[in-house]
Amino acid sequence: MRITDVKPFAVWVGHRNQMLVKIETDTGISGWGESGVSGRELAVEGAVKHYREFLLGRDPMRRGALWQEMYRGQYFEGGRILTGAISAIDIALHDIVGKALGVPVYELLGGKQRDRVPTFATTTAPIGPEMIEQGRQLLDAGWIAFRMSSENLGIGTDNLYEPRESIAKTAEWFIKAREALGRTAVLGVDYHHRLSVAETASFCQMMPPGTLDFVEEPIRDECPEAYEALRRMTDMPFAIGEEFASKWQFLPYIERGITNYARLDICNVGGFTEAMKVAGWAEAHYIDMMPHNPLGPICTAATVHFAAAVPNFAWLETWKSPWAPDRHDDSRIFPKVLDVERGSFRVPDEPGLGVEVNEDALTEPFRAWEAPHLHRRDGSYTNW
């Protein structure tokens, strides 16, 4: 079996672009992958086209060797754009190999360790009573773990964001949420690296112990020492890693005990090949995987297979909810997807990833999309 084409598709799906990759072979078997570098899809598309030049004619069964060649076969190795491209290609290669052997992808990763993959959801209402009501709806629908209103934490009109105003209001309502939703609910928050060390410490200290079960990405992750300083100021568990593009970026966070949940993104970190290495490393340090999953059905399916095959697993992110469908989906493009039932995914038994893509429906052209550029009242910019 030989690779005959590597086709990138930077296309609009749902509410923003998806960066999909199809790999075709001379046997008629094809596989699909997805990259996670949202907002910079054209850069990933360019990297995929570079890799295509030497992948044509190669054996897709040698996916581990191809991963090493893609990563090491250039002077400027690594980085989120290149690893985002490698991720999509690696996922597509696993899809091909699973189909060729007639087995689900998880069988290529050591076999299934669970029949269902539990998920965590996210409330979407503004901070306040409606947020708590959505929390009740999630509990009634079968979820036990969820983040609260991560996209609405104090962002005002015209993308104005003042961290101190946000943390004061958010902490007040999270205390009320814990009281209303009880102790069995697993409650967290994603601050999307918008805070400083001091601001995060203040936020955590505003709430009684046990109010939140995790705080996700409160500060930027380039400096592990900053997270170590923050760890000394709070005992709240951290969930970190959705931006990491290699096992090496996870290294200090795992080895030095900085994170409590590894927010690995299989479409950013290097696909299955790299994700399994990170999971084994985390297992040795008693750290559970809590994968990032903000993309489309291919990312979801790939992560479900990964989650099925590792022992150290907590929850998988999902954007399905009782009040809204997953906004990353489009049934015209994805006629067969994995669906959430009572807060979890059933692990599929079909060969490959277990999802289908209608290539003919990939007709919505790329649209320029930018993440919100948040600013302070003084005119300075801050992180989204």
C-alpha positions as CSV (number, residue, x, y, z in Angstrom):
1,M,0.0,0.0,0.0
2,R,1.3,3.4,-1.0
3,I,0.2,7.0,-0.4
4,T,-1.1,8.6,-3.6
5,D,-2.3,12.0,-2.4
6,V,-2.3,14.2,0.7
7,K,-5.1,16.7,0.4
8,P,-5.6,19.7,2.8
9,F,-9.0,21.3,3.2
10,A,-9.1,24.6,5.0
11,V,-12.8,25.1,4.9
12,W,-15.6,26.8,6.8
13,V,-17.7,24.3,8.9
14,G,-20.2,25.3,11.5
15,H,-19.1,28.5,13.1
16,R,-15.5,28.7,11.9
17,N,-12.9,27.1,9.8
18,Q,-11.7,23.5,10.1
19,M,-8.3,22.3,8.9
20,L,-9.0,18.8,7.5
21,V,-6.5,16.5,5.8
22,K,-7.4,13.5,3.6
23,I,-4.7,10.9,2.7
24,E,-5.4,8.6,-0.2
25,T,-3.7,5.3,-1.1
26,D,-3.4,3.0,-4.1
27,T,-5.7,0.4,-2.5
28,G,-8.7,2.8,-2.4
29,I,-8.4,3.2,1.3
30,S,-8.3,6.8,2.6
31,G,-8.0,8.4,6.0
32,W,-9.0,11.7,7.5
33,G,-7.2,13.9,10.1
34,E,-7.7,17.3,11.6
35,S,-5.3,20.1,12.8
36,G,-6.0,22.1,15.9
37,V,-4.3,25.5,15.1
38,S,-7.5,27.4,15.0
39,G,-7.3,30.8,13.3
40,R,-4.1,30.0,11.4
41,E,-5.4,27.3,9.2
42,L,-3.7,28.6,6.0
43,A,-0.3,28.3,7.6
44,V,-1.0,24.7,8.5
45,E,-2.3,24.0,5.0
46,G,1.1,25.3,3.6
47,A,3.0,22.9,6.0
48,V,0.8,20.0,4.9
49,K,1.7,20.8,1.2
50,H,5.4,20.7,2.1
51,Y,5.1,17.3,3.8
52,R,3.1,16.0,0.8
53,E,6.1,16.3,-1.4
54,F,8.0,13.5,0.3
55,L,5.0,11.5,1.6
56,L,3.8,10.5,-1.9
57,G,4.7,6.9,-2.6
58,R,5.4,6.1,1.0
59,D,4.0,3.2,3.0
60,P,1.2,4.5,5.4
61,M,1.7,1.5,7.7
62,R,5.0,3.0,8.8
63,R,3.3,5.8,10.6
64,G,5.8,6.0,13.4
65,A,8.8,6.3,11.1
66,L,6.9,8.9,9.0
67,W,6.2,10.9,12.1
68,Q,9.9,11.0,12.9
69,E,10.8,12.0,9.4
70,M,8.2,14.8,9.3
71,Y,9.4,16.1,12.7
72,R,13.2,15.7,12.2
73,G,13.5,16.1,8.4
74,Q,14.0,19.9,8.6
75,Y,16.4,22.2,10.4
76,F,13.6,24.2,12.1
77,E,11.7,21.3,13.6
78,G,8.7,21.6,15.9
79,G,6.4,24.5,16.7
80,R,2.6,24.6,16.7
81,I,2.2,25.1,12.9
82,L,4.4,22.2,11.9
83,T,3.1,19.9,14.7
84,G,-0.5,20.9,13.8
85,A,0.2,19.6,10.3
86,I,1.9,16.5,11.6
87,S,-1.1,15.8,13.9
88,A,-3.6,15.9,11.1
89,I,-1.4,13.6,8.9
90,D,-0.7,11.2,11.8
91,I,-4.5,10.9,12.6
92,A,-5.3,10.2,9.0
93,L,-2.5,7.5,8.8
94,H,-4.0,5.8,11.8
95,D,-7.4,5.9,10.2
96,I,-6.0,4.2,7.1
97,V,-4.2,1.5,9.0
98,G,-7.3,0.7,11.1
99,K,-9.4,0.4,8.0
100,A,-6.7,-1.7,6.2
101,L,-6.5,-4.1,9.2
102,G,-10.2,-4.1,9.8
103,V,-9.9,-2.8,13.4
104,P,-10.8,0.4,15.3
105,V,-7.9,2.8,15.9
106,Y,-7.8,2.0,19.6
107,E,-6.7,-1.5,18.8
108,L,-3.6,0.0,17.3
109,L,-2.9,1.8,20.6
110,G,-3.0,-1.2,22.9
111,G,-6.7,-2.1,22.9
112,K,-9.8,-0.7,24.6
113,Q,-9.7,0.0,28.3
114,R,-13.2,1.4,28.6
115,D,-16.5,1.1,26.8
116,R,-17.6,4.6,27.3
117,V,-15.7,7.9,27.4
118,P,-17.1,10.4,30.0
119,T,-17.1,14.0,29.0
120,F,-17.3,17.5,30.6
121,A,-19.5,20.2,29.1
122,T,-19.5,24.0,29.4
123,T,-22.3,26.3,30.4
124,T,-22.8,29.2,27.9
125,A,-25.0,31.6,29.8
126,P,-23.5,34.8,31.3
127,I,-22.3,34.7,34.9
128,G,-25.4,34.7,37.0
129,P,-28.6,32.7,37.8
130,E,-29.0,31.3,34.2
131,M,-25.5,29.8,34.5
132,I,-26.5,27.9,37.6
133,E,-29.7,26.8,35.9
134,Q,-27.7,25.4,32.9
135,G,-25.6,23.5,35.5
136,R,-28.8,21.9,36.8
137,Q,-29.7,20.9,33.2
138,L,-26.3,19.3,32.7
139,L,-26.7,17.3,35.9
140,D,-30.1,16.1,34.9
141,A,-28.8,15.2,31.4
142,G,-26.1,12.9,32.8
143,W,-23.1,15.1,33.1
144,I,-21.3,15.2,36.5
145,A,-18.4,17.4,35.3
146,F,-18.6,20.8,33.6
147,R,-17.0,24.2,33.3
148,M,-19.0,27.3,34.0
149,S,-19.4,30.0,31.3
150,S,-15.9,30.0,30.2
151,E,-16.5,32.3,27.2
152,N,-18.4,34.9,29.2
153,L,-16.0,35.7,32.1
154,G,-16.3,39.4,32.1
155,I,-15.7,40.2,28.4
156,G,-17.6,43.4,27.7
157,T,-18.7,45.2,24.6
158,D,-16.1,45.9,22.0
159,N,-13.9,43.1,23.5
160,L,-13.2,45.1,26.7
161,Y,-11.7,43.0,29.4
162,E,-10.7,44.0,32.9
163,P,-9.4,41.0,34.9
164,R,-10.0,42.3,38.4
165,E,-13.6,43.1,37.7
166,S,-14.0,39.6,36.1
167,I,-12.6,37.6,39.0
168,A,-14.6,39.5,41.6
169,K,-17.9,38.8,40.0
170,T,-17.0,35.3,38.9
171,A,-15.8,34.2,42.3
172,E,-19.1,35.5,43.9
173,W,-21.3,33.5,41.5
174,F,-19.1,30.3,41.6
175,I,-19.7,30.2,45.4
176,K,-23.4,30.4,44.8
177,A,-23.1,27.7,42.0
178,R,-21.4,25.3,44.4
179,E,-24.1,25.8,47.0
180,A,-26.9,25.3,44.4
181,L,-25.4,22.3,42.6
182,G,-24.0,20.3,45.5
183,R,-20.8,18.5,46.2
184,T,-21.1,15.7,43.7
185,A,-20.8,18.0,40.7
186,V,-17.3,18.5,39.4
187,L,-17.0,22.2,38.7
188,G,-14.2,24.0,36.9
189,V,-13.4,27.2,35.1
190,D,-11.3,28.0,32.0
191,Y,-9.7,31.4,32.3
192,H,-8.1,31.0,28.8
193,H,-4.7,32.4,30.1
194,R,-6.2,35.9,30.6
195,L,-4.9,36.4,34.1
196,S,-1.5,37.1,35.8
197,V,-0.1,35.1,38.6
198,A,-1.3,37.6,41.2
199,E,-4.8,37.9,39.7
200,T,-5.2,34.1,39.6
201,A,-4.0,33.8,43.2
202,S,-6.5,36.5,44.3
203,F,-9.3,34.7,42.3
204,C,-8.6,31.4,44.0
205,Q,-8.3,32.9,47.4
206,M,-11.7,34.7,47.1
207,M,-13.5,31.3,47.2
208,P,-13.8,28.8,50.1
209,P,-11.8,25.6,49.6
210,G,-13.6,23.1,47.5
211,T,-15.6,25.7,45.5
212,L,-13.9,24.6,42.3
213,D,-12.4,21.2,41.4
214,F,-10.0,22.7,38.8
215,V,-8.9,25.9,37.2
216,E,-7.9,25.6,33.6
217,E,-5.1,27.7,31.9
218,P,-5.4,30.7,34.1
219,I,-2.0,32.2,32.9
220,R,0.2,31.8,29.9
221,D,2.1,28.5,29.8
222,E,5.4,29.6,28.3
223,C,7.0,29.9,31.7
224,P,6.7,26.9,34.0
225,E,8.3,28.8,36.8
226,A,5.3,31.2,36.8
227,Y,3.0,28.3,37.3
228,E,5.2,27.0,40.1
229,A,5.0,30.4,41.8
230,L,1.2,30.2,41.5
231,R,1.1,26.7,42.9
232,R,2.7,28.0,46.1
233,M,-0.2,30.5,46.4
234,T,-3.1,28.1,45.9
235,D,-3.9,24.4,46.3
236,M,-6.6,24.5,43.6
237,P,-5.9,21.8,40.9
238,F,-4.6,23.0,37.6
239,A,-5.6,21.7,34.1
240,I,-2.9,22.7,31.6
241,G,-1.6,21.7,28.2
242,E,-4.1,22.4,25.4
243,E,-1.6,24.6,23.6
244,F,1.4,22.2,23.9
245,A,2.8,21.0,20.6
246,S,5.1,18.2,21.8
247,K,6.0,15.9,24.7
248,W,8.8,18.3,25.4
249,Q,6.4,21.1,26.2
250,F,4.7,18.8,28.7
251,L,8.0,17.8,30.3
252,P,8.3,20.4,33.1
253,Y,4.5,20.3,33.8
254,I,4.6,16.6,34.4
255,E,8.0,16.1,35.9
256,R,7.7,19.0,38.3
257,G,4.1,18.3,39.3
258,I,2.7,21.6,38.0
259,T,-0.4,20.3,36.4
260,N,-3.0,17.9,37.9
261,Y,-4.9,17.3,34.6
262,A,-3.2,17.1,31.2
263,R,-5.2,19.1,28.7
264,L,-3.7,17.3,25.7
265,D,-5.0,18.2,22.3
266,I,-4.4,15.3,19.9
267,C,-4.7,17.7,16.9
268,N,-1.9,20.0,18.3
269,V,0.5,17.7,20.1
270,G,1.4,15.4,17.2
271,G,-1.5,13.0,16.7
272,F,-1.8,9.5,18.2
273,T,2.0,8.9,18.0
274,E,2.9,11.7,20.3
275,A,-0.3,11.6,22.5
276,M,0.3,8.1,23.7
277,K,3.8,9.0,24.8
278,V,2.5,11.9,26.8
279,A,-0.2,9.7,28.4
280,G,2.3,7.1,29.5
281,W,4.5,9.8,31.0
282,A,1.6,11.3,32.8
283,E,0.5,7.9,34.1
284,A,3.9,7.4,35.7
285,H,3.2,10.7,37.7
286,Y,-0.5,9.9,38.5
287,I,-1.8,12.6,36.3
288,D,-5.0,12.0,34.4
289,M,-5.7,13.0,30.8
290,M,-8.4,15.6,30.3
291,P,-8.2,16.2,26.5
292,H,-8.9,19.5,24.8
293,N,-11.6,19.0,22.1
294,P,-12.8,22.3,20.5
295,L,-12.7,21.3,16.9
296,G,-14.8,19.0,14.6
297,P,-16.0,15.4,14.6
298,I,-12.7,14.1,13.4
299,C,-10.9,15.5,16.4
300,T,-13.7,14.1,18.6
301,A,-13.4,10.6,17.2
302,A,-9.7,10.6,17.4
303,T,-9.7,11.7,21.0
304,V,-12.4,9.1,21.9
305,H,-10.1,6.3,20.5
306,F,-7.2,7.8,22.5
307,A,-9.3,8.0,25.6
308,A,-10.4,4.4,25.2
309,A,-6.8,3.2,25.1
310,V,-5.2,4.9,28.1
311,P,-5.7,4.0,31.8
312,N,-5.3,7.5,33.2
313,F,-8.3,9.4,32.0
314,A,-10.7,11.9,33.5
315,W,-13.1,13.6,31.0
316,L,-13.2,14.6,27.4
317,E,-14.3,18.1,26.5
318,T,-17.6,18.3,24.5
319,W,-19.6,21.2,23.2
320,K,-22.8,19.3,23.0
321,S,-25.4,20.4,25.6
322,P,-29.1,20.0,26.5
323,W,-29.8,23.5,25.0
324,A,-27.7,23.4,21.9
325,P,-26.1,21.1,19.3
326,D,-22.4,20.9,18.8
327,R,-21.7,24.1,16.8
328,H,-18.6,22.4,15.2
329,D,-20.7,19.9,13.3
330,D,-22.5,19.8,9.9
331,S,-24.4,16.7,8.9
332,R,-23.9,17.5,5.2
333,I,-20.1,17.1,5.6
334,F,-20.1,14.5,8.4
335,P,-22.9,12.0,7.7
336,K,-21.6,9.7,10.4
337,V,-20.2,11.1,13.7
338,L,-19.9,10.0,17.3
339,D,-22.6,11.4,19.6
340,V,-22.9,12.1,23.3
341,E,-25.4,10.0,25.3
342,R,-26.0,10.8,28.9
343,G,-22.7,12.7,29.2
344,S,-20.4,10.1,27.5
345,F,-19.4,8.8,24.1
346,R,-19.7,5.1,23.3
347,V,-16.4,3.8,22.0
348,P,-17.0,2.8,18.3
349,D,-16.2,-0.6,16.9
350,E,-16.0,0.3,13.2
351,P,-12.6,0.0,11.5
352,G,-10.6,3.2,11.6
353,L,-11.9,6.3,13.4
354,G,-15.6,5.4,12.9
355,V,-16.6,8.7,11.2
356,E,-17.4,9.5,7.6
357,V,-16.7,12.6,5.6
358,N,-18.4,13.7,2.4
359,E,-15.6,15.3,0.5
360,D,-18.0,16.7,-2.1
361,A,-19.7,18.8,0.6
362,L,-16.4,20.6,1.5
363,T,-17.5,23.5,-0.6
364,E,-17.6,26.4,1.9
365,P,-14.4,28.3,1.2
366,F,-12.0,29.5,3.8
367,R,-13.1,32.7,5.6
368,A,-10.9,35.0,7.4
369,W,-11.6,34.5,11.1
370,E,-9.8,36.1,14.1
371,A,-10.1,35.3,17.7
372,P,-11.3,38.3,19.7
373,H,-8.5,40.8,20.4
374,L,-9.2,41.8,24.0
375,H,-8.1,45.1,25.3
376,R,-8.0,47.0,28.6
377,R,-9.5,50.4,29.3
378,D,-6.1,51.9,29.1
379,G,-5.9,50.8,25.5
380,S,-3.4,47.9,26.0
381,Y,-4.1,44.4,24.6
382,T,-4.3,41.2,26.6
383,N,-4.8,37.5,25.9
384,W,-7.9,36.0,24.5
